[in-house]
Amino acid sequence: MDALAIIPARYASERFPAKALARDTGKPLIQHVVEAAQACDAIDRVVVATDDERIASAVSSFGTESVMTRADHDNGTSRLAEAAWTLDLRPDTIVVNIQGDEPEIEPAAVDGAIALLESSACDMATAAAPILSRADHLDPNVVKVVLDRNSRALYFSRAPIPYPRTLGVTPLRHIGLYVYRCDFLERYADLPSTPLEKAERLEQLRALEHGHTIGVHLTDAAWSGIDTPEQYAAFVERWTARER
């Protein structure tokens, strides 16, 4: 079953305002994300969900569909739910949430998460990759996940989990993409926010705290999103080197 990717992109990012429109590569950042989503074999449609006409105009300039949403959403999944309602999607439509600040997302990892949702009884799916450095394990900006024996998420945290008391367990970095069917996406948006979600500032914990299951596709891909101007500058440097 083919999937629809919806990319949430807001203008007023706290640490990097207007980052979706940053264009030091000659393309706006949001275009890089759209092109990465279009490279996924299992995705047959890409839509940008935004709260700002400037982003919608930029998206239109490179021939991609957009949908306007409210500005007051508390997370990207809530914005996606409004976009899905506006697009009048079927309940069984598979929707992929690809963050609007992840231009280096790897298509194979996205396709793997989609396949996991299709083949399992999980309510939603995501992806994770091994953490290979102690610095990343301790970094609160690197979200960690621990799994059960069926590769379902037990917990996500900014803390270094599992605690490295003994060797033999490789910590996992959560990769911030989500896959759901449209009916679950709409149910998620109606769930009240939860204490752990607020404490960690991680939207996926809302699903776990309400008893829903999250399957985790394991991959070696470990790209990073862009939260700051410094991270964007590093992306521009990598992109320029690849284009030479």
SULLIN-V54997 format. One record per helix or strand of 3 or more residues. SS is the DSSP state (alpha for helix, beta for strand). FROM is the first residue (numbers start at 1). TO is the last residue. If there is no record, write none. Layout:
ss;from;to
SS;FROM;TO
SS;FROM;TO
//
This chain:
ss;from;to
beta;3;9
alpha;19;21
alpha;29;38
beta;43;50
alpha;53;61
beta;65;68
alpha;76;87
beta;94;98
alpha;107;119
beta;124;130
alpha;134;138
beta;144;147
beta;152;157
beta;172;181
alpha;182;190
alpha;195;200
alpha;204;209
beta;214;218
alpha;229;243
//
